[in-house]
Amino acid sequence: YDELAAFDPDIAGVLLSELERLRGGLQLIASENMSSPAVLTALGSTLSNKYAEGYPGRRYYGGCSEVDKAENLAIERCKDLFDADHANVQPHSGASANQAVYGAFLSPGDTILGMALPMGGHLTHGTKVSFSGKWFNAVHYGVDKRSEDIDYDQVAELAREHKPKVILAGGSAIPRLIDFEFFRNLADEIGAIFWVDAAHFIGLVAGKAIPSPVPYADVVTFTTHKVLRGPRSGALVCKAEHAAKLDKAVFPMMQGGPQMHTIAAKAVNFKECATPEYAAYVNAVIANAQALAAGLDAHGIRPTTGGTDTHLSLHDLQAVGVTGADAEARADAAGIVLNKNAIPFDPAKPNVASGIRVGTPSVTTQGMGPEQMKTIADLIATAVTKGDADPDNAVSKEVRAQVHELVGQFPAYPR
Ligand code: PLP
């Protein structure tokens, strides 16, 4: 750090002020976490310098003996962690891992069946603004109006009608467990590939807190930086029969040189995930998410589906008469970072939205428990229903002071 500070005080200042931002507020973005100093050390290493196109033992560059060791460790640890036939740890991100699935199994114009973005899916699941919706014919299912959980009848109907080549389960705002067996049987019935995008919940699977999609799916893609708590990146695991196809789709079809520093950091993270401490952590993440959802519910900020089985909950703000956008801005002014989110059948535009999404990976990493979740729910409710987007507003100031007091007891990256 000293060398950086001497040469580039501007960027050194950003690094420090970001750390202060993390320490000074409540981080409730469901897709974020705080990776360990061990992971960050591997990320900031000389492995970043190395070109290593290809795979271990089959590189297009010399000098790969050391990075081969890192990638082999990452692959073996990933396979062990998820009990998978094959792992590819090179995708640069969740979106890159998803591209590889399209590359391996689909040609432009082919049909895919996935969850609609406004119902909880992801951009890369066939939305019009993404390559996936521009180049492929995406058919989308949603959630049931009453249960607000995946509408399995609709999934089956659409699959039988459209005969997609690939059926996709997973998304960014699904609070409940997914019935993988249902999807597997349906894919078998119509002769489709079954793909799970487990970006959000793979960490819970790694800690054995929820059922794994790996025995059911042909391929499982994921990010490594959400509950999993690794570096910002992606990976995939698959059945042996698809290994060669998916490897070729990652490189050379979709990517160039792998980021060897990030792959080393993924290896560190997979080792962390195999520990009893990590298993305890993910169980605490879920208990906290349930406590936070119940706490908000008590203030009339209703969790969709009635609660959560995972690390996140989605809340409907219509009963308290606040938009998602206003809630996000008011919480932010009070030192609480969360995001506005469309709720199922949302009457509002996506950039306004009627809901918020909250998640507990970061606050659980900081050591907070259900008691703190109740306090956080109270603080969110006050900020959202009585506060203002102006940080100088009296309510913003008062809530922010309480947030500071709370995070002071559970510091992020303790000194
Ligand atoms: N898939 C899902 C379900 C996600 O939630 C996300 C990101 O939030 C992605 C894919 C994309 O991951 P990345 O941002 O690493 O490209």
Residues whose N, C-alpha, C, O or C-beta is under 5 A from the ligand:
A	BS01	PLP	S31 S93 G94 A95 S96 H122 G171 S172 D197 A199 H200 T223 S233
